[in-house]
């Protein structure tokens, strides 16, 4: 993997949300019905990538429904597009899902399924003196954007260990920057550690001799927490139940296939990365990332509530309190919709 190319690709993905039809076949005619789906070029988003590349979603939905994939690099971008009604379904982390639900009119953003559990680690720079949380004071630690899952987990971890970030009057310097920039600072030795998702955690370890201080799942009950979720606009889900049901069926089939064919998953993912981003990852990085990431339909509901509690304690959810009633959409009975009408 060429470092410069990967970083450039990552920055390009942040700036550019790829337009409709990245994965759609050229020359495909416009159809009356469509489903617009957002996801990231990330191994944690293996379900939409593998399912679309293998044709599972297209085959299940049939010729009457046009799939319009859209690539993004951050959850907030996705939520904004959902609010603008330019996306129908999306794969995002629990932080954006919660914020989207709470901030959307009539709680229009809802969780349909889990997509991944785990897959985040705290990685220490080889020249840093961090051996435990007792060594965090005075150190420079990075996590992706403010309010995302790793940021919430990092700041909660600091609070649980009686530590504060510098801007809150503490001694731990927290940098909230995109994953490619975390890689760059790690390379230069300008940060002591980073709380990052896969494949970035494995890249820091395999390529830059970083040391995993711990896996985030080790901090959670039963070592499970939602890291990627499938969400949707409630009005779309309600008015297109058959299309959404077929998408969920394909989603589940793809989960089973990935878990039974991890080597083939690596090949498909790398082909996708090469075609869309112009750069693939090493086989070792992908294989190791998949080992530390559970591809699943389980939304690990308790972890969603825990994330919300932690985000609220950090002041991320506003001053008026919050309620997650109705965030999990009941496809079978539409109960959550009826409760929030």
Secondary structure, 3 states (H helix, E strand, C coil): CCHHHHHHHHHHHHHCCECCCCCCCCCCCCCCEEEEEEEECCHHHHHHHHHHHCCHHHHHHCCCEEEEEEEECCHHHHHHHHHCCCCCEEEECHHHHHHHHHHCHHHCEEEEEEEEEECEEEEECCCCCCCCHHHCCCCEEEECCCCCHHHHHHHHHHHHCCCCEHHHCCCEEEEECCHHHHHHHHHHCCCCEEEEECCHHHHHHHHHCCEEEEEHHHHCHHHCCEEEEEEEEHHHHHHCHHHHHHHHHHHHHHHHHHHHCHHHHHHHHHHHHHHHHCCCCCHHHHHHHHHCEEECCCCCHHHHHHHHHHHHHCCCCCCCCCCCCCCECCCCCCHHHHHCC
